[in-house]
Amino acid sequence: MVKLRLKRCGRKQRAIYQIVTIDVRSRREGRDLQKVGFYDPMKNQTYLNVPAIRYFLEKDA
C-alpha cells in the first residue's frame, strides 16, 4: 500500500517539505517511490504534480 507523505529537507530552522509517495512500511525519511510536489512554509509556496497524485490515488494511496 502506498501513502502520500511530507519528507523533511532543508537546513536547521529552515525546513522545506517534499510531498512524496512512499510505501506504508517505510519510515518518513525512507526511500520514496516518486516526488509529487513540495511545500515551503517560510515562503508559503506549494507545488503539486496533480496527474501523478491522481495516478497514485487511483491505485491505492
PyMOL CGO cylinders between C-alpha atoms (Angstrom):
from pymol import cmd
from pymol.cgo import CYLINDER

trace = [
    CYLINDER, 0.00, 0.00, 0.00, 1.19, 3.50, -0.85, 0.3, 1, 1, 1, 1, 1, 1,
    CYLINDER, 1.19, 3.50, -0.85, 0.70, 6.81, 1.03, 0.3, 1, 1, 1, 1, 1, 1,
    CYLINDER, 0.70, 6.81, 1.03, 1.40, 10.46, 0.37, 0.3, 1, 1, 1, 1, 1, 1,
    CYLINDER, 1.40, 10.46, 0.37, 3.76, 11.89, 2.99, 0.3, 1, 1, 1, 1, 1, 1,
    CYLINDER, 3.76, 11.89, 2.99, 5.76, 15.03, 3.71, 0.3, 1, 1, 1, 1, 1, 1,
    CYLINDER, 5.76, 15.03, 3.71, 9.50, 14.36, 3.70, 0.3, 1, 1, 1, 1, 1, 1,
    CYLINDER, 9.50, 14.36, 3.70, 11.53, 17.00, 5.57, 0.3, 1, 1, 1, 1, 1, 1,
    CYLINDER, 11.53, 17.00, 5.57, 14.60, 18.51, 3.95, 0.3, 1, 1, 1, 1, 1, 1,
    CYLINDER, 14.60, 18.51, 3.95, 16.41, 21.83, 4.08, 0.3, 1, 1, 1, 1, 1, 1,
    CYLINDER, 16.41, 21.83, 4.08, 18.50, 23.40, 6.82, 0.3, 1, 1, 1, 1, 1, 1,
    CYLINDER, 18.50, 23.40, 6.82, 18.07, 23.74, 10.54, 0.3, 1, 1, 1, 1, 1, 1,
    CYLINDER, 18.07, 23.74, 10.54, 15.30, 26.26, 11.33, 0.3, 1, 1, 1, 1, 1, 1,
    CYLINDER, 15.30, 26.26, 11.33, 14.53, 26.41, 7.57, 0.3, 1, 1, 1, 1, 1, 1,
    CYLINDER, 14.53, 26.41, 7.57, 12.53, 23.32, 6.69, 0.3, 1, 1, 1, 1, 1, 1,
    CYLINDER, 12.53, 23.32, 6.69, 11.20, 22.54, 3.24, 0.3, 1, 1, 1, 1, 1, 1,
    CYLINDER, 11.20, 22.54, 3.24, 8.97, 19.53, 2.75, 0.3, 1, 1, 1, 1, 1, 1,
    CYLINDER, 8.97, 19.53, 2.75, 8.82, 17.31, -0.30, 0.3, 1, 1, 1, 1, 1, 1,
    CYLINDER, 8.82, 17.31, -0.30, 5.49, 15.64, -0.96, 0.3, 1, 1, 1, 1, 1, 1,
    CYLINDER, 5.49, 15.64, -0.96, 6.31, 12.05, -1.88, 0.3, 1, 1, 1, 1, 1, 1,
    CYLINDER, 6.31, 12.05, -1.88, 4.61, 8.73, -2.45, 0.3, 1, 1, 1, 1, 1, 1,
    CYLINDER, 4.61, 8.73, -2.45, 6.09, 6.13, -0.17, 0.3, 1, 1, 1, 1, 1, 1,
    CYLINDER, 6.09, 6.13, -0.17, 5.41, 2.55, 0.88, 0.3, 1, 1, 1, 1, 1, 1,
    CYLINDER, 5.41, 2.55, 0.88, 3.43, 2.33, 4.14, 0.3, 1, 1, 1, 1, 1, 1,
    CYLINDER, 3.43, 2.33, 4.14, 6.06, 0.13, 5.77, 0.3, 1, 1, 1, 1, 1, 1,
    CYLINDER, 6.06, 0.13, 5.77, 8.84, 2.68, 5.16, 0.3, 1, 1, 1, 1, 1, 1,
    CYLINDER, 8.84, 2.68, 5.16, 9.79, 5.35, 7.66, 0.3, 1, 1, 1, 1, 1, 1,
    CYLINDER, 9.79, 5.35, 7.66, 9.25, 9.05, 6.90, 0.3, 1, 1, 1, 1, 1, 1,
    CYLINDER, 9.25, 9.05, 6.90, 12.77, 9.65, 5.62, 0.3, 1, 1, 1, 1, 1, 1,
    CYLINDER, 12.77, 9.65, 5.62, 12.89, 6.31, 3.79, 0.3, 1, 1, 1, 1, 1, 1,
    CYLINDER, 12.89, 6.31, 3.79, 13.13, 5.70, 0.09, 0.3, 1, 1, 1, 1, 1, 1,
    CYLINDER, 13.13, 5.70, 0.09, 10.27, 7.30, -1.83, 0.3, 1, 1, 1, 1, 1, 1,
    CYLINDER, 10.27, 7.30, -1.83, 8.60, 5.96, -4.96, 0.3, 1, 1, 1, 1, 1, 1,
    CYLINDER, 8.60, 5.96, -4.96, 8.10, 9.34, -6.61, 0.3, 1, 1, 1, 1, 1, 1,
    CYLINDER, 8.10, 9.34, -6.61, 8.27, 13.02, -5.70, 0.3, 1, 1, 1, 1, 1, 1,
    CYLINDER, 8.27, 13.02, -5.70, 4.92, 14.63, -6.47, 0.3, 1, 1, 1, 1, 1, 1,
    CYLINDER, 4.92, 14.63, -6.47, 5.42, 18.16, -5.11, 0.3, 1, 1, 1, 1, 1, 1,
    CYLINDER, 5.42, 18.16, -5.11, 6.88, 20.36, -2.39, 0.3, 1, 1, 1, 1, 1, 1,
    CYLINDER, 6.88, 20.36, -2.39, 5.76, 22.72, 0.38, 0.3, 1, 1, 1, 1, 1, 1,
    CYLINDER, 5.76, 22.72, 0.38, 7.79, 25.68, 1.66, 0.3, 1, 1, 1, 1, 1, 1,
    CYLINDER, 7.79, 25.68, 1.66, 6.19, 27.04, 4.86, 0.3, 1, 1, 1, 1, 1, 1,
    CYLINDER, 6.19, 27.04, 4.86, 8.50, 30.09, 5.05, 0.3, 1, 1, 1, 1, 1, 1,
    CYLINDER, 8.50, 30.09, 5.05, 7.52, 31.40, 1.60, 0.3, 1, 1, 1, 1, 1, 1,
    CYLINDER, 7.52, 31.40, 1.60, 4.07, 29.78, 1.78, 0.3, 1, 1, 1, 1, 1, 1,
    CYLINDER, 4.07, 29.78, 1.78, 4.64, 28.10, -1.61, 0.3, 1, 1, 1, 1, 1, 1,
    CYLINDER, 4.64, 28.10, -1.61, 3.19, 24.79, -2.70, 0.3, 1, 1, 1, 1, 1, 1,
    CYLINDER, 3.19, 24.79, -2.70, 3.66, 22.82, -5.90, 0.3, 1, 1, 1, 1, 1, 1,
    CYLINDER, 3.66, 22.82, -5.90, 1.65, 19.70, -6.69, 0.3, 1, 1, 1, 1, 1, 1,
    CYLINDER, 1.65, 19.70, -6.69, 2.01, 17.36, -9.66, 0.3, 1, 1, 1, 1, 1, 1,
    CYLINDER, 2.01, 17.36, -9.66, -1.73, 16.68, -9.91, 0.3, 1, 1, 1, 1, 1, 1,
    CYLINDER, -1.73, 16.68, -9.91, -1.64, 13.94, -12.61, 0.3, 1, 1, 1, 1, 1, 1,
    CYLINDER, -1.64, 13.94, -12.61, 0.90, 11.93, -10.60, 0.3, 1, 1, 1, 1, 1, 1,
    CYLINDER, 0.90, 11.93, -10.60, -1.14, 12.34, -7.40, 0.3, 1, 1, 1, 1, 1, 1,
    CYLINDER, -1.14, 12.34, -7.40, -4.32, 11.21, -9.17, 0.3, 1, 1, 1, 1, 1, 1,
    CYLINDER, -4.32, 11.21, -9.17, -2.49, 8.18, -10.55, 0.3, 1, 1, 1, 1, 1, 1,
    CYLINDER, -2.49, 8.18, -10.55, -1.40, 7.07, -7.08, 0.3, 1, 1, 1, 1, 1, 1,
    CYLINDER, -1.40, 7.07, -7.08, -4.81, 7.84, -5.53, 0.3, 1, 1, 1, 1, 1, 1,
    CYLINDER, -4.81, 7.84, -5.53, -6.50, 5.65, -8.14, 0.3, 1, 1, 1, 1, 1, 1,
    CYLINDER, -6.50, 5.65, -8.14, -4.02, 2.86, -7.45, 0.3, 1, 1, 1, 1, 1, 1,
    CYLINDER, -4.02, 2.86, -7.45, -4.25, 2.71, -3.65, 0.3, 1, 1, 1, 1, 1, 1,
    CYLINDER, -4.25, 2.71, -3.65, -2.95, 5.78, -1.81, 0.3, 1, 1, 1, 1, 1, 1,
]
cmd.load_cgo(trace, "trace")
